[in-house]
Amino acid sequence: MPKVLDVQNIEGNIILAKFSGNFDEDTIDENASALTQEIEKTKGASLVFDFSSLEYVNSRGIGEISVWYTRIVENNGRVLYFGANSTIKDILEVVSFTDLFEEVKDLDAAKKSLSAQK
């Protein structure tokens, strides 16, 4: 199974989720648990999605992203993203994630936005 999701905790309260390839029913089961576990472990964290290498996401992937969003905001965190190509951005817009997630230019901009919140 290809690894399509790399999860890193940066600066203690920011979780970076870097996607690559396709995030769908063929890859979710073995890739999503690391992020779910990190969210549970890091209460109050904010989540930054790096979509720069994501090529495709289907409804099951959108469902998983929605669950992560809910868990983050329930603990007063924020969700940001960057790097979405036009296809991924269209999908995010259709499901109204662009209304829920803050788009930033890159990881540095995400860190700056999150540090300004403190």
MMTF fields as JSON, N, C-alpha, C and O atoms, coordinates in Angstrom:
{
  "mmtfVersion": "1.0.0",
  "mmtfProducer": "UNKNOWN",
  "numBonds": 471,
  "numAtoms": 472,
  "numGroups": 118,
  "numChains": 1,
  "numModels": 1,
  "chainsPerModel": [1],
  "groupsPerChain": [118],
  "chainIdList": ["A"],
  "bondAtomList": [4, 2, 8, 6, 12, 10, 16, 14, 20, 18, 24, 22, 28, 26, 32, 30, 36, 34, 40, 38, 44, 42, 48, 46, 52, 50, 56, 54, 60, 58, 64, 62, 68, 66, 72, 70, 76, 74, 80, 78, 84, 82, 88, 86, 92, 90, 96, 94, 100, 98, 104, 102, 108, 106, 112, 110, 116, 114, 120, 118, 124, 122, 128, 126, 132, 130, 136, 134, 140, 138, 144, 142, 148, 146, 152, 150, 156, 154, 160, 158, 164, 162, 168, 166, 172, 170, 176, 174, 180, 178, 184, 182, 188, 186, 192, 190, 196, 194, 200, 198, 204, 202, 208, 206, 212, 210, 216, 214, 220, 218, 224, 222, 228, 226, 232, 230, 236, 234, 240, 238, 244, 242, 248, 246, 252, 250, 256, 254, 260, 258, 264, 262, 268, 266, 272, 270, 276, 274, 280, 278, 284, 282, 288, 286, 292, 290, 296, 294, 300, 298, 304, 302, 308, 306, 312, 310, 316, 314, 320, 318, 324, 322, 328, 326, 332, 330, 336, 334, 340, 338, 344, 342, 348, 346, 352, 350, 356, 354, 360, 358, 364, 362, 368, 366, 372, 370, 376, 374, 380, 378, 384, 382, 388, 386, 392, 390, 396, 394, 400, 398, 404, 402, 408, 406, 412, 410, 416, 414, 420, 418, 424, 422, 428, 426, 432, 430, 436, 434, 440, 438, 444, 442, 448, 446, 452, 450, 456, 454, 460, 458, 464, 462, 468, 466],
  "bondOrderList": [1, 1, 1, 1, 1, 1, 1, 1, 1, 1, 1, 1, 1, 1, 1, 1, 1, 1, 1, 1, 1, 1, 1, 1, 1, 1, 1, 1, 1, 1, 1, 1, 1, 1, 1, 1, 1, 1, 1, 1, 1, 1, 1, 1, 1, 1, 1, 1, 1, 1, 1, 1, 1, 1, 1, 1, 1, 1, 1, 1, 1, 1, 1, 1, 1, 1, 1, 1, 1, 1, 1, 1, 1, 1, 1, 1, 1, 1, 1, 1, 1, 1, 1, 1, 1, 1, 1, 1, 1, 1, 1, 1, 1, 1, 1, 1, 1, 1, 1, 1, 1, 1, 1, 1, 1, 1, 1, 1, 1, 1, 1, 1, 1, 1, 1, 1, 1],
  "groupList": [{"groupName": "MET", "atomNameList": ["N", "CA", "C", "O"], "elementList": ["N", "C", "C", "O"], "formalChargeList": [0, 0, 0, 0], "bondAtomList": [1, 0, 2, 1, 3, 2], "bondOrderList": [1, 1, 2], "singleLetterCode": "M", "chemCompType": "L-PEPTIDE LINKING"}, {"groupName": "PRO", "atomNameList": ["N", "CA", "C", "O"], "elementList": ["N", "C", "C", "O"], "formalChargeList": [0, 0, 0, 0], "bondAtomList": [1, 0, 2, 1, 3, 2], "bondOrderList": [1, 1, 2], "singleLetterCode": "P", "chemCompType": "L-PEPTIDE LINKING"}, {"groupName": "LYS", "atomNameList": ["N", "CA", "C", "O"], "elementList": ["N", "C", "C", "O"], "formalChargeList": [0, 0, 0, 0], "bondAtomList": [1, 0, 2, 1, 3, 2], "bondOrderList": [1, 1, 2], "singleLetterCode": "K", "chemCompType": "L-PEPTIDE LINKING"}, {"groupName": "VAL", "atomNameList": ["N", "CA", "C", "O"], "elementList": ["N", "C", "C", "O"], "formalChargeList": [0, 0, 0, 0], "bondAtomList": [1, 0, 2, 1, 3, 2], "bondOrderList": [1, 1, 2], "singleLetterCode": "V", "chemCompType": "L-PEPTIDE LINKING"}, {"groupName": "LEU", "atomNameList": ["N", "CA", "C", "O"], "elementList": ["N", "C", "C", "O"], "formalChargeList": [0, 0, 0, 0], "bondAtomList": [1, 0, 2, 1, 3, 2], "bondOrderList": [1, 1, 2], "singleLetterCode": "L", "chemCompType": "L-PEPTIDE LINKING"}, {"groupName": "ASP", "atomNameList": ["N", "CA", "C", "O"], "elementList": ["N", "C", "C", "O"], "formalChargeList": [0, 0, 0, 0], "bondAtomList": [1, 0, 2, 1, 3, 2], "bondOrderList": [1, 1, 2], "singleLetterCode": "D", "chemCompType": "L-PEPTIDE LINKING"}, {"groupName": "GLN", "atomNameList": ["N", "CA", "C", "O"], "elementList": ["N", "C", "C", "O"], "formalChargeList": [0, 0, 0, 0], "bondAtomList": [1, 0, 2, 1, 3, 2], "bondOrderList": [1, 1, 2], "singleLetterCode": "Q", "chemCompType": "L-PEPTIDE LINKING"}, {"groupName": "ASN", "atomNameList": ["N", "CA", "C", "O"], "elementList": ["N", "C", "C", "O"], "formalChargeList": [0, 0, 0, 0], "bondAtomList": [1, 0, 2, 1, 3, 2], "bondOrderList": [1, 1, 2], "singleLetterCode": "N", "chemCompType": "L-PEPTIDE LINKING"}, {"groupName": "ILE", "atomNameList": ["N", "CA", "C", "O"], "elementList": ["N", "C", "C", "O"], "formalChargeList": [0, 0, 0, 0], "bondAtomList": [1, 0, 2, 1, 3, 2], "bondOrderList": [1, 1, 2], "singleLetterCode": "I", "chemCompType": "L-PEPTIDE LINKING"}, {"groupName": "GLU", "atomNameList": ["N", "CA", "C", "O"], "elementList": ["N", "C", "C", "O"], "formalChargeList": [0, 0, 0, 0], "bondAtomList": [1, 0, 2, 1, 3, 2], "bondOrderList": [1, 1, 2], "singleLetterCode": "E", "chemCompType": "L-PEPTIDE LINKING"}, {"groupName": "GLY", "atomNameList": ["N", "CA", "C", "O"], "elementList": ["N", "C", "C", "O"], "formalChargeList": [0, 0, 0, 0], "bondAtomList": [1, 0, 2, 1, 3, 2], "bondOrderList": [1, 1, 2], "singleLetterCode": "G", "chemCompType": "PEPTIDE LINKING"}, {"groupName": "ALA", "atomNameList": ["N", "CA", "C", "O"], "elementList": ["N", "C", "C", "O"], "formalChargeList": [0, 0, 0, 0], "bondAtomList": [1, 0, 2, 1, 3, 2], "bondOrderList": [1, 1, 2], "singleLetterCode": "A", "chemCompType": "L-PEPTIDE LINKING"}, {"groupName": "PHE", "atomNameList": ["N", "CA", "C", "O"], "elementList": ["N", "C", "C", "O"], "formalChargeList": [0, 0, 0, 0], "bondAtomList": [1, 0, 2, 1, 3, 2], "bondOrderList": [1, 1, 2], "singleLetterCode": "F", "chemCompType": "L-PEPTIDE LINKING"}, {"groupName": "SER", "atomNameList": ["N", "CA", "C", "O"], "elementList": ["N", "C", "C", "O"], "formalChargeList": [0, 0, 0, 0], "bondAtomList": [1, 0, 2, 1, 3, 2], "bondOrderList": [1, 1, 2], "singleLetterCode": "S", "chemCompType": "L-PEPTIDE LINKING"}, {"groupName": "THR", "atomNameList": ["N", "CA", "C", "O"], "elementList": ["N", "C", "C", "O"], "formalChargeList": [0, 0, 0, 0], "bondAtomList": [1, 0, 2, 1, 3, 2], "bondOrderList": [1, 1, 2], "singleLetterCode": "T", "chemCompType": "L-PEPTIDE LINKING"}, {"groupName": "TYR", "atomNameList": ["N", "CA", "C", "O"], "elementList": ["N", "C", "C", "O"], "formalChargeList": [0, 0, 0, 0], "bondAtomList": [1, 0, 2, 1, 3, 2], "bondOrderList": [1, 1, 2], "singleLetterCode": "Y", "chemCompType": "L-PEPTIDE LINKING"}, {"groupName": "ARG", "atomNameList": ["N", "CA", "C", "O"], "elementList": ["N", "C", "C", "O"], "formalChargeList": [0, 0, 0, 0], "bondAtomList": [1, 0, 2, 1, 3, 2], "bondOrderList": [1, 1, 2], "singleLetterCode": "R", "chemCompType": "L-PEPTIDE LINKING"}, {"groupName": "TRP", "atomNameList": ["N", "CA", "C", "O"], "elementList": ["N", "C", "C", "O"], "formalChargeList": [0, 0, 0, 0], "bondAtomList": [1, 0, 2, 1, 3, 2], "bondOrderList": [1, 1, 2], "singleLetterCode": "W", "chemCompType": "L-PEPTIDE LINKING"}],
  "groupTypeList": [0, 1, 2, 3, 4, 5, 3, 6, 7, 8, 9, 10, 7, 8, 8, 4, 11, 2, 12, 13, 10, 7, 12, 5, 9, 5, 14, 8, 5, 9, 7, 11, 13, 11, 4, 14, 6, 9, 8, 9, 2, 14, 2, 10, 11, 13, 4, 3, 12, 5, 12, 13, 13, 4, 9, 15, 3, 7, 13, 16, 10, 8, 10, 9, 8, 13, 3, 17, 15, 14, 16, 8, 3, 9, 7, 7, 10, 16, 3, 4, 15, 12, 10, 11, 7, 13, 14, 8, 2, 5, 8, 4, 9, 3, 3, 13, 12, 14, 5, 4, 12, 9, 9, 3, 2, 5, 4, 5, 11, 11, 2, 2, 13, 4, 13, 11, 6, 2],
  "groupIdList": [1, 2, 3, 4, 5, 6, 7, 8, 9, 10, 11, 12, 13, 14, 15, 16, 17, 18, 19, 20, 21, 22, 23, 24, 25, 26, 27, 28, 29, 30, 31, 32, 33, 34, 35, 36, 37, 38, 39, 40, 41, 42, 43, 44, 45, 46, 47, 48, 49, 50, 51, 52, 53, 54, 55, 56, 57, 58, 59, 60, 61, 62, 63, 64, 65, 66, 67, 68, 69, 70, 71, 72, 73, 74, 75, 76, 77, 78, 79, 80, 81, 82, 83, 84, 85, 86, 87, 88, 89, 90, 91, 92, 93, 94, 95, 96, 97, 98, 99, 100, 101, 102, 103, 104, 105, 106, 107, 108, 109, 110, 111, 112, 113, 114, 115, 116, 117, 118],
  "secStructList": [7, 7, 7, 7, 3, 3, 3, 3, 3, 3, 6, 6, 6, 3, 3, 3, 3, 3, 3, 3, 3, 3, 3, 1, 6, 6, 6, 2, 2, 2, 2, 2, 2, 2, 2, 2, 2, 2, 2, 2, 2, 1, 6, 6, 7, 3, 3, 3, 3, 3, 3, 3, 3, 3, 3, 3, 3, 7, 2, 2, 2, 2, 2, 2, 2, 2, 2, 2, 2, 2, 2, 2, 2, 2, 6, 6, 7, 7, 3, 3, 3, 3, 7, 7, 7, 2, 2, 2, 2, 2, 2, 2, 2, 2, 6, 6, 2, 2, 2, 2, 1, 3, 3, 7, 1, 1, 2, 2, 2, 2, 2, 2, 2, 2, 2, 2, 2, 7],
  "xCoordList": [0.845, 0.0, 0.893, 1.763, 0.698, 1.541, 1.219, 0.068, 2.243, 2.045, 1.636, 2.395, 0.436, -0.072, -0.246, -0.642, 0.049, -0.139, 1.013, 1.221, 1.761, 2.865, 2.433, 2.019, 2.534, 2.07, 3.258, 4.072, 3.347, 4.419, 3.836, 2.962, 4.327, 3.982, 5.106, 6.26, 4.773, 5.787, 5.45, 4.289, 6.441, 6.293, 5.316, 4.743, 5.121, 4.339, 2.838, 2.139, 2.32, 0.869, 0.344, -0.802, 1.184, 0.776, 1.029, 2.143, -0.015, 0.111, 0.121, -0.789, 1.158, 1.257, 0.884, 1.461, -0.09, -0.519, -0.22, -0.911, 0.819, 1.25, 0.737, 1.087, -0.094, -0.687, 0.12, 0.755, 0.09, 0.667, -0.142, -0.673, -0.225, -0.953, -2.451, -3.024, -3.085, -4.538, -4.951, -4.415, -5.901, -6.451, -7.875, -8.808, -8.032, -9.32, -9.446, -8.618, -10.483, -10.743, -9.592, -9.481, -8.761, -7.63, -6.476, -5.621, -6.442, -5.302, -5.67, -4.793, -6.928, -7.32, -7.029, -6.397, -7.477, -7.417, -6.023, -5.877, -5.023, -3.669, -2.949, -1.855, -3.531, -2.846, -3.484, -2.791, -4.76, -5.461, -5.233, -5.341, -4.927, -4.848, -3.741, -3.902, -2.635, -1.546, -2.002, -1.668, -2.758, -3.239, -4.297, -4.287, -5.192, -6.213, -5.561, -5.981, -4.551, -3.845, -3.13, -3.143, -2.512, -1.803, -2.791, -2.49, -3.947, -4.968, -5.431, -5.574, -5.661, -6.104, -5.035, -5.349, -3.789, -2.664, -2.359, -1.881, -2.633, -2.229, -3.464, -3.804, -4.128, -5.35, -5.042, -4.024, -5.934, -5.762, -4.862, -4.58, -4.413, -3.527, -4.322, -5.54, -3.6, -4.156, -3.6, -2.557, -4.3, -3.963, -3.701, -4.489, -2.579, -2.237, -2.159, -1.371, -2.985, -2.962, -2.049, -2.215, -1.089, -0.249, -0.771, -0.517, -1.495, -2.096, -1.244, -1.713, -0.019, 0.777, 1.087, 1.331, 1.083, 1.345, 0.122, 0.22, -1.031, -2.267, -2.825, -3.032, -3.065, -3.582, -5.089, -5.765, -5.614, -7.026, -7.522, -6.803, -8.749, -9.432, -10.885, -11.508, -11.424, -12.814, -13.674, -13.19, -14.938, -15.861, -15.447, -15.684, -14.847, -14.39, -13.25, -13.195, -12.355, -11.282, -11.821, -11.342, -12.821, -13.456, -14.097, -14.029, -14.711, -15.323, -14.3, -14.56, -13.152, -12.087, -11.567, -11.349, -11.37, -10.916, -11.943, -11.569, -13.222, -14.283, -14.226, -14.413, -13.968, -13.835, -12.662, -12.785, -11.527, -10.361, -10.676, -10.323, -11.34, -11.725, -12.55, -12.273, -13.558, -14.436, -13.652, -13.863, -12.757, -11.965, -11.064, -10.882, -10.509, -9.633, -10.428, -10.033, -11.538, -12.28, -12.98, -13.205, -13.325, -13.901, -12.929, -13.342, -11.641, -10.605, -9.988, -8.856, -10.758, -10.371, -9.148, -8.454, -8.887, -7.814, -8.353, -9.557, -7.449, -7.808, -7.293, -6.364, -7.904, -7.48, -7.119, -7.916, -5.9, -5.398, -4.933, -4.696, -4.807, -4.281, -3.509, -3.668, -2.658, -1.944, -1.618, -1.666, -1.289, -0.783, -1.813, -1.44, -3.078, -4.099, -4.079, -4.13, -4.004, -4.099, -5.552, -6.421, -5.818, -7.163, -8.224, -9.35, -7.893, -8.859, -9.199, -10.371, -8.185, -8.406, -9.15, -10.05, -8.78, -9.457, -10.939, -11.793, -11.241, -12.639, -13.411, -14.542, -12.798, -13.436, -13.666, -14.743, -12.662, -12.792, -13.92, -14.653, -14.048, -15.107, -16.483, -17.418, -16.62, -17.91, -18.431, -19.632, -17.537, -17.951, -17.848, -17.968, -17.625, -17.576, -16.42, -16.47, -15.379, -14.219, -13.483, -12.812, -13.596, -12.923, -13.563, -12.946, -14.793, -15.43, -14.972, -15.056, -14.493, -14.113, -12.613, -12.178, -11.83, -10.375, -9.793, -10.297, -8.742, -8.047, -6.976, -6.124, -7.012, -5.969, -4.801, -4.983, -3.601, -2.377, -1.42, -1.623, -0.379, 0.558, 1.432, 1.668, 1.908, 2.826, 2.899, 2.166, 3.772, 3.885, 4.315, 3.803, 5.239, 5.666, 4.505, 4.366, 3.68, 2.511, 1.516, 0.869, 1.393, 0.512, 1.022, 0.254, 2.328, 2.919, 2.705, 2.373, 2.896, 2.74, 1.277, 1.02, 0.349, -1.064, -1.447, -2.187, -0.942, -1.265, -0.612, -1.203, 0.598, 1.266, 0.62, 0.671, 0.019, -0.656, -1.93, -2.42, -2.448, -3.685, -3.449, -4.369, -2.244, -1.959, -2.097, -1.888],
  "yCoordList": [-1.181, 0.0, 1.247, 1.375, 2.142, 3.342, 4.281, 4.401, 4.934, 5.929, 7.235, 7.813, 7.691, 8.92, 10.04, 11.15, 9.752, 10.756, 10.689, 9.674, 11.786, 11.892, 12.869, 13.992, 12.432, 13.237, 13.628, 12.785, 14.922, 15.419, 16.4, 17.199, 16.333, 17.339, 18.36, 18.024, 19.595, 20.635, 21.698, 22.072, 22.163, 23.209, 22.836, 23.717, 21.541, 21.084, 21.151, 20.282, 22.162, 22.291, 22.462, 22.862, 22.157, 22.204, 20.835, 20.314, 20.262, 18.984, 19.271, 19.912, 18.791, 18.929, 17.593, 16.557, 17.633, 16.442, 16.665, 17.426, 15.994, 16.159, 14.984, 13.829, 15.306, 14.292, 14.139, 15.088, 12.94, 12.722, 11.645, 10.728, 11.77, 10.767, 10.858, 11.947, 9.685, 9.597, 9.263, 8.332, 10.015, 9.741, 9.251, 10.046, 7.932, 7.32, 5.991, 5.67, 5.215, 3.97, 2.964, 2.083, 3.079, 2.163, 2.508, 1.662, 3.743, 4.174, 4.669, 4.791, 4.953, 5.561, 4.661, 5.098, 3.426, 2.567, 2.483, 2.534, 2.357, 2.209, 3.537, 3.56, 4.62, 5.904, 6.898, 7.779, 6.782, 7.785, 7.652, 8.641, 6.473, 6.261, 7.079, 7.501, 7.311, 8.08, 9.499, 10.023, 10.119, 11.476, 11.464, 12.328, 10.51, 10.407, 10.263, 10.913, 9.427, 9.223, 10.497, 10.825, 11.208, 12.446, 13.512, 14.242, 13.6, 14.559, 14.225, 15.113, 12.952, 12.528, 12.795, 13.153, 12.62, 12.781, 14.252, 14.588, 15.12, 16.524, 17.402, 18.139, 17.328, 18.112, 19.603, 20.078, 20.328, 21.767, 22.161, 23.343, 21.181, 21.473, 22.042, 21.883, 22.702, 23.106, 22.175, 21.549, 22.091, 21.147, 21.913, 22.77, 21.589, 22.203, 21.087, 20.151, 21.201, 20.262, 20.798, 21.929, 19.985, 20.302, 19.455, 18.252, 20.084, 19.394, 19.507, 19.144, 19.994, 20.293, 19.063, 19.2, 17.87, 16.654, 15.752, 14.618, 16.25, 15.468, 15.56, 16.654, 14.409, 14.381, 14.146, 14.622, 13.404, 13.027, 12.723, 12.14, 13.121, 12.733, 12.451, 13.209, 11.352, 11.035, 11.282, 11.824, 10.89, 11.189, 10.536, 11.102, 9.382, 8.738, 9.55, 9.712, 10.053, 10.909, 12.204, 12.677, 12.784, 14.002, 13.73, 14.564, 12.576, 12.209, 12.141, 12.608, 11.57, 11.469, 12.857, 13.145, 13.709, 15.083, 15.815, 16.586, 15.579, 16.198, 15.767, 16.585, 14.493, 13.983, 14.663, 15.075, 14.785, 15.444, 16.901, 17.397, 17.578, 18.973, 19.085, 19.927, 18.233, 18.272, 18.056, 18.767, 17.092, 16.813, 17.992, 18.299, 18.644, 19.79, 20.959, 21.522, 21.328, 22.502, 22.233, 23.169, 20.995, 20.673, 20.976, 21.222, 20.956, 21.24, 22.623, 22.878, 23.514, 24.919, 25.118, 26.127, 24.179, 24.342, 24.93, 25.13, 25.197, 25.717, 24.771, 23.999, 24.835, 24.024, 24.958, 25.805, 24.792, 25.593, 24.647, 23.464, 25.169, 24.351, 25.214, 26.433, 24.52, 25.19, 24.169, 22.962, 24.668, 23.834, 23.102, 22.259, 23.388, 22.67, 23.084, 24.273, 22.093, 22.404, 22.751, 22.651, 23.151, 23.622, 22.537, 22.841, 21.295, 20.203, 19.981, 19.868, 19.918, 19.718, 20.918, 20.755, 22.102, 23.311, 23.299, 23.691, 22.851, 22.741, 21.785, 22.07, 20.659, 19.683, 20.309, 20.162, 21.002, 21.651, 22.686, 22.827, 23.396, 24.401, 23.747, 24.226, 22.665, 21.987, 21.498, 21.557, 21.02, 20.512, 21.577, 21.267, 22.825, 23.996, 23.988, 24.706, 23.193, 23.229, 24.557, 24.968, 25.226, 26.52, 27.566, 28.592, 27.315, 28.192, 27.866, 28.712, 26.651, 26.19, 26.259, 26.53, 26.015, 25.981, 27.303, 27.904, 27.742, 28.951, 28.572, 27.728, 29.186, 28.937, 29.878, 31.077, 29.314, 30.093, 29.741, 28.762, 30.546, 30.369, 29.122, 28.395, 28.886, 27.775, 27.5, 28.108, 26.593, 26.213, 27.391, 27.554, 28.209, 29.369, 30.327, 30.863, 30.537, 31.406, 30.799, 31.523, 29.485, 28.811, 29.015, 29.345, 28.815, 29.023, 30.45, 30.686, 31.397, 32.807, 33.103, 33.793, 32.586, 32.795, 32.192, 32.798, 31.0, 30.334, 31.0, 31.049, 31.513, 32.178, 33.527, 33.994, 34.15, 35.427, 35.234, 36.175, 34.034, 33.716, 33.692, 33.974, 33.362, 33.186, 34.46, 34.461],
  "zCoordList": [0.0, 0.0, 0.0, 0.862, -0.926, -0.97, 0.189, 0.607, 0.694, 1.748, 1.081, 0.302, 1.393, 0.776, 1.787, 1.43, 3.051, 4.086, 5.072, 5.737, 5.159, 6.105, 7.195, 6.906, 8.443, 9.567, 10.43, 10.809, 10.735, 11.595, 12.594, 12.259, 13.828, 14.82, 14.807, 15.075, 14.5, 14.45, 15.489, 15.656, 16.161, 17.17, 18.279, 18.92, 18.511, 19.648, 19.521, 20.043, 18.839, 18.763, 17.341, 17.134, 16.376, 14.975, 14.363, 14.413, 13.788, 13.103, 11.607, 11.081, 10.928, 9.478, 8.852, 9.18, 7.945, 7.214, 5.74, 5.062, 5.251, 3.86, 3.032, 3.275, 2.055, 1.188, -0.099, -0.559, -0.672, -2.0, -2.712, -2.085, -4.015, -4.803, -4.608, -4.571, -4.483, -4.368, -2.944, -2.342, -2.402, -1.079, -1.284, -1.396, -1.333, -1.636, -0.901, -0.048, -1.23, -0.506, -0.596, 0.257, -1.585, -1.71, -0.778, -0.514, -0.275, 0.535, 1.928, 2.783, 2.174, 3.454, 4.648, 5.61, 4.601, 5.782, 6.389, 7.61, 5.57, 6.095, 6.302, 6.866, 5.867, 5.955, 6.927, 7.435, 7.195, 7.989, 9.49, 10.215, 9.961, 11.411, 12.075, 13.221, 11.394, 11.997, 12.329, 13.392, 11.436, 11.692, 12.794, 13.67, 12.756, 13.796, 15.167, 16.124, 15.267, 16.533, 16.986, 18.172, 16.058, 16.415, 16.911, 17.856, 16.287, 16.722, 18.138, 18.977, 18.394, 19.73, 20.784, 21.919, 20.406, 21.329, 21.617, 22.701, 20.658, 20.749, 20.879, 19.953, 22.005, 22.244, 22.135, 22.637, 21.476, 21.315, 20.159, 19.961, 19.399, 18.268, 17.099, 17.009, 16.219, 14.93, 13.867, 14.056, 12.759, 11.694, 10.409, 10.008, 9.766, 8.484, 7.445, 7.578, 6.417, 5.303, 4.208, 3.751, 3.793, 2.634, 1.48, 1.418, 0.576, -0.563, -1.831, -2.91, -1.73, -2.923, -3.772, -4.97, -3.189, -3.972, -4.065, -4.534, -3.62, -3.709, -5.118, -5.644, -5.724, -7.094, -7.15, -8.063, -6.165, -6.217, -4.81, -3.998, -4.533, -3.304, -3.661, -4.405, -3.124, -3.414, -2.176, -1.183, -2.229, -1.141, 0.175, 1.243, 0.116, 1.352, 1.973, 3.193, 1.147, 1.642, 2.216, 3.246, 1.551, 2.05, 3.409, 4.312, 3.546, 4.821, 5.938, 7.047, 5.661, 6.662, 7.029, 8.206, 6.042, 6.294, 7.162, 8.046, 6.918, 7.702, 9.171, 10.072, 9.402, 10.777, 11.472, 12.625, 10.789, 11.385, 11.712, 12.782, 10.784, 11.016, 12.299, 13.153, 12.426, 13.597, 14.883, 15.866, 14.885, 16.089, 16.453, 17.631, 15.451, 15.713, 16.298, 17.319, 15.664, 16.135, 17.467, 18.234, 17.758, 19.063, 20.196, 21.329, 19.886, 20.875, 20.674, 21.085, 20.03, 19.835, 18.938, 19.054, 18.062, 17.086, 15.79, 15.632, 14.881, 13.565, 12.499, 12.736, 11.314, 10.176, 9.034, 8.629, 8.52, 7.411, 6.309, 6.555, 5.109, 4.017, 3.035, 2.97, 2.266, 1.182, 0.11, 0.344, -1.062, -2.143, -2.981, -3.797, -2.813, -3.577, -5.041, -5.357, -5.94, -7.371, -7.697, -6.831, -8.92, -9.268, -9.1, -8.706, -9.388, -9.241, -7.776, -7.419, -6.933, -5.493, -4.913, -4.088, -5.338, -4.838, -5.227, -4.433, -6.448, -6.875, -5.966, -5.573, -5.639, -4.749, -3.373, -2.795, -2.853, -1.543, -1.555, -0.576, -2.654, -2.768, -2.824, -2.182, -3.578, -3.716, -2.36, -2.097, -1.511, -0.201, 0.895, 2.08, 0.496, 1.385, 2.377, 3.375, 2.127, 3.015, 2.906, 3.853, 1.779, 1.641, 2.562, 2.852, 3.022, 4.006, 5.425, 6.315, 5.636, 6.972, 7.227, 8.347, 6.191, 6.323, 5.837, 4.888, 6.487, 6.047, 5.027, 5.308, 3.852, 2.856, 3.118, 3.328, 3.103, 3.267, 2.137, 1.42, 1.987, 0.877, 1.031, 0.066, 2.255, 2.494, 3.995, 4.774, 4.398, 5.802, 6.673, 7.781, 6.196, 6.973, 7.231, 8.331, 6.22, 6.389, 7.375, 8.132, 7.369, 8.321, 9.743, 10.646, 9.936, 11.269, 11.743, 12.905, 10.839, 11.19, 11.576, 12.562, 10.809, 11.103, 12.445, 13.22, 12.713, 13.969, 15.168, 16.247, 14.992, 16.108, 16.411, 17.549, 15.418, 15.622, 16.45, 17.074, 16.449, 17.167, 18.672, 19.441, 19.106, 20.53, 21.318, 22.531]
}
